[in-house]
Amino acid sequence: MELRFAHGREHPDDVMDGWGFDGPSLSGVESMQQMYGETCTVRFLDAQAAAVARRATGWPQWDETTLEMLRHGDLIVTR
């Protein structure tokens, strides 16, 4: 599975005057899990896919194949 992010902006409070830019596309995604409406993790098929995604997003690593998706309100944060 691949996750593609769109409607990018430089700062969360930017006023959108269009669609924004495309964010990163993350390949090798095995699953996503949201816990208690707060923490969302993304598990990758292997450590290499997780490392590539970590460099693209800046998300913290839980283990060698799992990253925690960072959010700001209802927005997903990437680098």
Order of alpha helices (4+ residues) and beta strands (2+ residues): beta-beta-beta-beta-alpha-beta-beta-beta
